[in-house]
């Protein structure tokens, strides 16, 4: 077994692994679907002072493909300074394949 050295690249953090998975999931959407997700996020930021992915999904067609890619899209908007993640969460109210009673980050429009 090889021992790690100081010259080895650092292991990704759990957050970094999660974001990599989210970005990979987002690539499963077509360019048109990514544009639809981006518009749904823009609408949430414009009309809701605070929102979660429940609000984003509510603005997409019912048959929209389910992936975990919304996180990477939200973070792209955060990097542009349009929204920010708060330190608060809310339990998802979705009961279809999007939901699972999971804890969702509350995003704030800037």
C-alpha positions as CSV (number, residue, x, y, z in Angstrom):
1,X,0.0,0.0,0.0
2,X,1.4,3.4,-0.9
3,X,1.8,6.0,1.8
4,X,0.6,9.5,1.0
5,X,3.2,12.2,0.7
6,X,3.1,16.0,1.1
7,X,3.3,16.2,-2.7
8,X,0.1,14.2,-3.3
9,X,-2.9,16.4,-4.3
10,X,-5.3,16.8,-1.4
11,X,-8.3,14.6,-1.3
12,X,-11.5,16.4,-2.3
13,X,-13.8,17.4,0.6
14,X,-17.3,15.9,0.9
15,X,-18.7,19.3,-0.4
16,X,-16.3,19.2,-3.4
17,X,-17.3,15.6,-4.2
18,X,-21.0,16.6,-3.9
19,X,-20.5,19.5,-6.3
20,X,-18.6,17.4,-8.8
21,X,-21.6,15.0,-8.7
22,X,-24.0,17.8,-9.2
23,X,-22.1,19.2,-12.1
24,X,-22.0,15.8,-13.7
25,X,-25.7,15.4,-13.2
26,X,-26.3,18.8,-14.8
27,X,-24.5,17.7,-18.0
28,X,-27.3,15.1,-18.5
29,X,-29.6,17.9,-19.5
30,X,-29.7,19.3,-23.0
31,X,-28.7,22.9,-23.6
32,X,-32.3,23.8,-23.9
33,X,-33.1,22.1,-20.5
34,X,-30.2,24.0,-18.8
35,X,-31.7,27.2,-20.2
36,X,-35.1,26.3,-18.7
37,X,-33.5,25.6,-15.3
38,X,-31.6,28.9,-15.5
39,X,-34.8,30.8,-16.3
40,X,-36.6,29.1,-13.4
41,X,-33.8,30.2,-11.1
42,X,-34.0,33.8,-12.5
43,X,-37.7,33.8,-12.0
44,X,-37.3,32.6,-8.4
45,X,-34.6,35.3,-7.7
46,X,-36.8,38.0,-9.3
47,X,-40.1,37.1,-7.6
48,X,-39.1,35.5,-4.3
49,X,-36.9,37.2,-1.8
50,X,-36.0,33.6,-0.6
51,X,-36.5,30.3,-2.3
52,X,-35.5,26.6,-2.4
53,X,-35.1,24.1,-5.1
54,X,-38.8,23.2,-4.5
55,X,-39.6,26.7,-6.0
56,X,-37.3,26.1,-8.9
57,X,-38.8,22.7,-9.7
58,X,-42.3,24.2,-9.5
59,X,-41.4,26.4,-12.4
60,X,-40.3,23.5,-14.6
61,X,-42.6,21.2,-16.6
62,X,-43.9,18.2,-14.7
63,X,-42.1,15.9,-17.2
64,X,-38.8,17.6,-16.8
65,X,-35.9,15.1,-16.3
66,X,-34.9,14.6,-12.7
67,X,-31.2,15.0,-11.9
68,X,-29.2,16.4,-9.0
69,X,-27.9,19.1,-11.3
70,X,-29.8,22.1,-9.9
71,X,-27.2,22.6,-7.2
72,X,-24.5,23.4,-9.8
73,X,-26.8,25.8,-11.6
74,X,-27.6,27.6,-8.3
75,X,-24.0,27.9,-7.5
76,X,-23.3,29.4,-10.9
77,X,-25.8,32.1,-10.1
78,X,-24.2,32.6,-6.7
79,X,-20.8,33.0,-8.3
80,X,-22.3,35.8,-10.5
81,X,-23.6,37.5,-7.3
82,X,-27.3,37.1,-8.2
83,X,-28.2,34.9,-5.3
84,X,-26.6,33.5,-2.1
85,X,-27.1,30.5,0.0
86,X,-28.3,31.3,3.5
87,X,-27.3,29.3,6.6
88,X,-30.9,28.1,6.9
89,X,-32.7,25.1,5.5
90,X,-36.3,23.9,4.9
91,X,-37.7,20.4,4.5
92,X,-38.8,19.7,1.0
93,X,-42.6,19.6,0.5
94,X,-42.3,17.7,-2.8
95,X,-43.8,14.3,-2.8
96,X,-42.9,13.0,-6.3
97,X,-39.5,11.8,-7.5
98,X,-38.1,15.2,-6.7
99,X,-38.9,15.0,-3.1
100,X,-37.9,12.7,-0.3
101,X,-38.4,15.0,2.7
102,X,-34.9,16.2,2.2
103,X,-33.4,19.3,3.8
104,X,-33.0,22.1,1.3
105,X,-30.8,25.2,1.4
106,X,-32.8,28.4,1.4
107,X,-31.4,30.8,-1.2
108,X,-31.7,34.6,-1.0
109,X,-32.1,36.8,-4.0
110,X,-29.5,39.6,-4.3
